[in-house]
Amino acid sequence: MKPGSCWAVIAATALAPMLSGCFLLSTTRKLPVPKGPVTVQTVSPEELVNRLDQRWSALDSLTAKVEIQASVLHSQEGIAKDYTSVPGVIVMRKPEMLRVYGMVPIIRTQMFDMVSDGSRFTMYIPSKNKAIEGSNAVSTRSPNQLENLRPGFFLDALAVRGLQTSDRYSVTADVEVVEDAEKKHLYSVPEYILSIHRPEPGSQQDTPLRVVWFHRDDLLPYQQYVYDSEGNVETQVYYSTYGDFAGNKYPSKVTIKRPIDQIQIVLTVSSVVENQKLPPDEFAIKIPSGTQVQRMDAAPQGRAQ
């Protein structure tokens, strides 16, 4: 027998009765048992992606009436500045057309009106006799966090896009345990996690695009992360309280977080109409003569129009 082997045998011999309970005392305690959903659906990764693609393909336009509530976060100071919610309407048409306008609460006059064609945007603010025009891409960040917002994040948040032909994906299954503080219950939430990425030309590396979480009781998306070109989480979207809107399932609450900009926007949805015929001028803003126009993709300046 090799040196030291006898000690291994002695240790193993001594450990056996300890593990069998001869020397260890034990107590039994009750743990909370998470409640699971009544139905848990099982689909293949291909089926999950096909469902998402079919849903996206069937959507041509969307008009939603919402309450818009914005918050600016100052994480380092531990302060959040919440703005009063305003009623608004969001209109989108594929591939990249978007219009968002908000109204002053109670008196219902126009507060702002913004349109985008996917590459450039225009926002008109009547109360300030001001319009802002610029690129959807932010070249230089402003210390005013709200000025860094661009229309694109609304498109990313309103509907979960399907995959493009060149996209790759993977699907994992998990179970999240969440706590209901009011009812003092634990709930197990089975989920599928869809990771979407795109191969980089001439490289074995993939670029992360999005991650989408689905509840397995209804296979509807409840969370989505969108990444920027450098692999940072650019937009986090949370979908909750799905309701029936004109025969289609849609979340009644959409929470949008922009970690880099430290901005949060909550949309409370009251109505949704899909595939409505939109007039040609739906995505055009008429800026009155004499309005000061600020260019966001150049040095700030104003000109009379």
C-alpha positions as CSV (number, residue, x, y, z in Angstrom):
1,M,0.0,0.0,0.0
2,K,1.3,3.4,-0.9
3,P,2.2,5.8,1.8
4,G,-0.8,7.8,2.9
5,S,-3.2,5.3,1.4
6,C,-4.0,3.9,4.9
7,W,-4.9,7.3,6.1
8,A,-7.4,7.6,3.2
9,V,-8.9,4.3,4.2
10,I,-9.2,5.3,7.8
11,A,-10.8,8.6,6.9
12,A,-13.3,7.0,4.6
13,T,-14.1,4.4,7.2
14,A,-14.7,7.1,9.9
15,L,-16.7,9.3,7.6
16,A,-19.2,6.5,6.6
17,P,-21.0,6.3,10.0
18,M,-21.0,10.1,10.4
19,L,-22.9,10.5,7.1
20,S,-25.3,7.7,8.1
21,G,-26.3,9.7,11.1
22,C,-24.5,7.9,13.9
23,F,-22.6,11.0,15.1
24,L,-24.5,13.9,13.5
25,L,-27.6,15.4,14.9
26,S,-30.2,16.8,12.5
27,T,-33.5,18.7,12.7
28,T,-36.2,18.9,10.1
29,R,-37.8,22.3,9.2
30,K,-40.5,23.2,6.8
31,L,-39.7,25.3,3.7
32,P,-42.2,27.4,1.8
33,V,-43.4,25.5,-1.2
34,P,-43.7,27.7,-4.3
35,K,-47.1,27.5,-6.1
36,G,-46.8,26.8,-9.8
37,P,-49.1,27.7,-12.7
38,V,-51.9,25.3,-13.6
39,T,-50.6,24.9,-17.1
40,V,-47.0,24.6,-18.3
41,Q,-46.5,24.4,-22.0
42,T,-43.6,22.7,-23.7
43,V,-42.5,23.7,-27.1
44,S,-39.3,23.2,-29.1
45,P,-36.9,26.1,-29.7
46,E,-38.0,26.1,-33.4
47,E,-41.7,26.3,-32.4
48,L,-41.0,29.2,-30.0
49,V,-39.2,31.2,-32.6
50,N,-41.9,30.4,-35.2
51,R,-44.6,31.7,-32.9
52,L,-42.6,35.0,-32.5
53,D,-41.9,35.3,-36.2
54,Q,-45.6,34.7,-37.1
55,R,-46.8,37.2,-34.6
56,W,-44.4,39.9,-35.9
57,S,-45.2,39.1,-39.5
58,A,-48.9,39.5,-38.9
59,L,-48.4,43.0,-37.4
60,D,-48.2,45.8,-40.0
61,S,-49.2,48.8,-37.8
62,L,-50.2,49.5,-34.3
63,T,-52.1,52.4,-32.6
64,A,-52.1,52.5,-28.8
65,K,-53.6,55.0,-26.3
66,V,-51.4,55.2,-23.3
67,E,-50.5,57.1,-20.2
68,I,-46.8,58.1,-20.3
69,Q,-44.9,58.5,-17.0
70,A,-41.2,59.3,-17.1
71,S,-38.6,59.2,-14.4
72,V,-35.0,60.4,-14.4
73,L,-32.7,58.4,-12.1
74,H,-29.7,59.8,-10.4
75,S,-28.3,56.5,-9.1
76,Q,-25.1,57.9,-7.6
77,E,-27.1,60.3,-5.4
78,G,-29.9,57.8,-4.8
79,I,-32.5,60.1,-6.2
80,A,-35.3,59.6,-8.7
81,K,-37.2,62.5,-10.3
82,D,-40.7,61.4,-11.3
83,Y,-42.7,63.4,-13.9
84,T,-46.4,63.7,-13.9
85,S,-48.0,61.1,-16.3
86,V,-49.5,62.5,-19.4
87,P,-52.1,60.9,-21.8
88,G,-50.7,60.1,-25.2
89,V,-51.0,58.1,-28.4
90,I,-48.3,55.9,-30.0
91,V,-48.6,55.0,-33.7
92,M,-46.2,52.7,-35.5
93,R,-46.0,51.2,-39.0
94,K,-43.4,48.8,-40.2
95,P,-40.6,48.9,-40.9
96,E,-39.6,52.0,-38.9
97,M,-42.3,54.6,-39.0
98,L,-43.3,56.0,-35.6
99,R,-45.3,58.8,-34.1
100,V,-45.7,59.7,-30.4
101,Y,-47.7,62.6,-29.1
102,G,-48.7,63.6,-25.6
103,M,-51.3,65.9,-24.2
104,V,-51.4,68.2,-21.2
105,P,-53.5,66.5,-18.5
106,I,-57.0,67.7,-17.8
107,I,-57.1,70.4,-20.5
108,R,-56.0,68.0,-23.2
109,T,-54.0,70.4,-25.3
110,Q,-51.0,69.2,-27.2
111,M,-47.8,68.9,-25.2
112,F,-45.5,67.4,-27.8
113,D,-45.6,65.7,-31.1
114,M,-42.8,63.5,-32.4
115,V,-42.3,61.5,-35.7
116,S,-39.5,59.3,-37.0
117,D,-38.8,57.4,-40.2
118,G,-36.2,55.2,-38.5
119,S,-33.1,57.3,-39.3
120,R,-34.2,60.9,-38.4
121,F,-36.8,62.4,-36.1
122,T,-38.7,65.7,-35.5
123,M,-40.3,66.8,-32.3
124,Y,-42.6,69.8,-32.0
125,I,-43.2,71.4,-28.6
126,P,-46.0,74.0,-29.0
127,S,-45.7,75.6,-25.5
128,K,-42.1,76.5,-26.2
129,N,-42.6,77.4,-29.8
130,K,-39.8,75.0,-30.5
131,A,-39.0,72.0,-32.7
132,I,-36.1,69.6,-32.5
133,E,-34.7,67.8,-35.5
134,G,-31.9,65.2,-35.6
135,S,-30.6,61.8,-36.2
136,N,-31.9,58.8,-34.3
137,A,-28.3,58.0,-33.3
138,V,-26.9,60.0,-30.4
139,S,-23.4,61.3,-31.4
140,T,-22.8,63.5,-28.3
141,R,-24.6,62.8,-25.0
142,S,-26.3,65.8,-23.3
143,P,-26.2,66.3,-19.5
144,N,-29.9,66.6,-19.8
145,Q,-30.8,62.9,-19.8
146,L,-34.2,63.4,-21.5
147,E,-32.5,65.0,-24.5
148,N,-30.6,61.7,-25.2
149,L,-33.9,59.9,-25.8
150,R,-34.6,58.9,-29.4
151,P,-37.8,57.4,-30.9
152,G,-36.2,54.0,-31.6
153,F,-36.6,52.6,-28.1
154,F,-40.4,52.9,-28.5
155,L,-40.3,50.6,-31.5
156,D,-38.1,48.1,-29.6
157,A,-40.5,48.2,-26.7
158,L,-44.0,48.2,-28.3
159,A,-43.7,44.8,-30.0
160,V,-41.1,42.0,-29.9
161,R,-39.6,41.8,-33.3
162,G,-39.2,38.5,-35.2
163,L,-35.8,37.2,-36.2
164,Q,-34.0,38.0,-39.4
165,T,-32.6,35.3,-41.7
166,S,-29.0,35.8,-40.6
167,D,-29.8,35.8,-36.9
168,R,-28.8,32.9,-34.7
169,Y,-30.5,31.9,-31.5
170,S,-30.5,29.6,-28.5
171,V,-33.3,28.7,-26.0
172,T,-32.9,27.7,-22.4
173,A,-35.5,26.7,-19.9
174,D,-35.5,27.9,-16.3
175,V,-37.8,28.3,-13.3
176,E,-37.9,31.7,-11.5
177,V,-39.2,31.8,-7.9
178,V,-40.9,35.1,-7.1
179,E,-42.5,36.3,-3.9
180,D,-45.9,38.0,-3.4
181,A,-45.2,40.2,-0.4
182,E,-48.9,41.0,0.2
183,K,-50.2,37.4,0.0
184,K,-46.9,36.0,1.5
185,H,-46.7,33.3,-1.1
186,L,-43.9,32.0,-3.3
187,Y,-44.6,31.3,-7.0
188,S,-42.6,29.3,-9.3
189,V,-42.6,30.7,-12.8
190,P,-41.4,28.3,-15.6
191,E,-39.9,30.2,-18.4
192,Y,-38.1,30.0,-21.8
193,I,-35.2,32.3,-22.4
194,L,-34.5,33.2,-26.1
195,S,-31.1,34.6,-26.8
196,I,-30.7,36.2,-30.3
197,H,-27.4,37.0,-31.8
198,R,-25.8,37.8,-35.1
199,P,-22.5,36.4,-36.5
200,E,-19.8,38.9,-37.2
201,P,-18.3,38.6,-40.7
202,G,-14.9,37.0,-40.8
203,S,-15.1,36.1,-37.1
204,Q,-16.2,33.3,-34.9
205,Q,-17.7,35.8,-32.5
206,D,-21.4,36.6,-32.4
207,T,-22.9,40.0,-31.6
208,P,-25.7,39.9,-29.0
209,L,-28.9,41.5,-30.2
210,R,-31.7,40.7,-27.8
211,V,-32.8,38.3,-25.0
212,V,-36.5,37.6,-24.6
213,W,-38.1,35.8,-21.7
214,F,-41.4,33.9,-22.1
215,H,-43.8,32.6,-19.4
216,R,-44.5,29.0,-20.2
217,D,-48.2,29.1,-19.1
218,D,-49.1,31.3,-22.1
219,L,-45.8,31.6,-24.0
220,L,-46.1,35.3,-24.1
221,P,-43.0,37.5,-23.7
222,Y,-42.8,39.3,-20.3
223,Q,-39.2,40.7,-20.5
224,Q,-36.8,41.8,-23.2
225,Y,-33.3,43.2,-23.2
226,V,-31.9,45.0,-26.2
227,Y,-28.2,45.4,-26.7
228,D,-26.2,48.2,-28.4
229,S,-23.4,47.6,-31.0
230,E,-20.9,47.3,-28.2
231,G,-22.7,44.6,-26.3
232,N,-24.1,46.8,-23.5
233,V,-27.7,46.5,-22.3
234,E,-29.3,49.5,-24.0
235,T,-33.0,49.0,-23.3
236,Q,-34.8,46.8,-20.7
237,V,-38.5,46.2,-21.3
238,Y,-41.0,44.5,-18.9
239,Y,-44.5,43.5,-20.1
240,S,-47.2,42.8,-17.5
241,T,-50.9,42.3,-17.1
242,Y,-51.8,41.0,-20.5
243,G,-55.3,41.9,-21.6
244,D,-57.6,41.3,-24.6
245,F,-57.5,44.2,-27.0
246,A,-59.8,43.7,-30.0
247,G,-59.1,40.0,-29.9
248,N,-55.3,40.3,-29.5
249,K,-53.3,39.8,-26.4
250,Y,-51.3,42.8,-25.4
251,P,-49.7,44.0,-22.1
252,S,-51.6,46.6,-20.1
253,K,-48.4,47.9,-18.7
254,V,-45.0,48.3,-20.4
255,T,-42.0,49.5,-18.3
256,I,-39.0,50.7,-20.3
257,K,-35.7,51.2,-18.7
258,R,-32.6,52.8,-20.3
259,P,-29.7,51.9,-18.0
260,I,-27.1,54.1,-19.8
261,D,-29.4,57.2,-19.9
262,Q,-30.8,56.4,-16.4
263,I,-34.3,57.0,-17.6
264,Q,-37.5,54.9,-17.0
265,I,-40.7,55.3,-18.9
266,V,-43.9,53.5,-17.9
267,L,-46.7,53.1,-20.4
268,T,-50.1,52.2,-19.1
269,V,-52.1,51.0,-22.1
270,S,-55.8,51.6,-22.4
271,S,-56.5,50.5,-26.0
272,V,-54.6,48.9,-28.9
273,V,-55.7,48.7,-32.5
274,E,-53.5,46.6,-34.9
275,N,-53.2,46.8,-38.7
276,Q,-55.3,50.0,-38.9
277,K,-55.2,51.8,-42.3
278,L,-53.2,55.0,-41.7
279,P,-53.5,58.1,-43.8
280,P,-50.4,59.3,-45.7
281,D,-49.9,62.3,-43.5
282,E,-50.0,60.3,-40.3
283,F,-46.2,60.5,-39.9
284,A,-45.7,64.1,-40.9
285,I,-45.6,67.2,-38.6
286,K,-46.5,70.6,-39.8
287,I,-44.2,73.1,-38.0
288,P,-45.7,76.6,-37.9
289,S,-43.9,79.5,-39.4
290,G,-41.7,81.3,-36.8
291,T,-40.9,78.2,-34.8
292,Q,-37.4,77.9,-33.5
293,V,-35.8,74.7,-34.8
294,Q,-32.9,73.1,-32.9
295,R,-30.6,70.6,-34.7
296,M,-29.5,67.8,-32.4
297,D,-26.9,66.3,-34.7
298,A,-24.9,69.6,-34.9
299,A,-24.0,72.4,-32.6
300,P,-27.2,73.7,-30.9
301,Q,-28.6,76.5,-32.9
302,G,-32.0,78.0,-33.7
303,R,-33.4,79.4,-36.9
304,A,-36.8,80.8,-37.8
305,Q,-38.8,78.6,-40.1
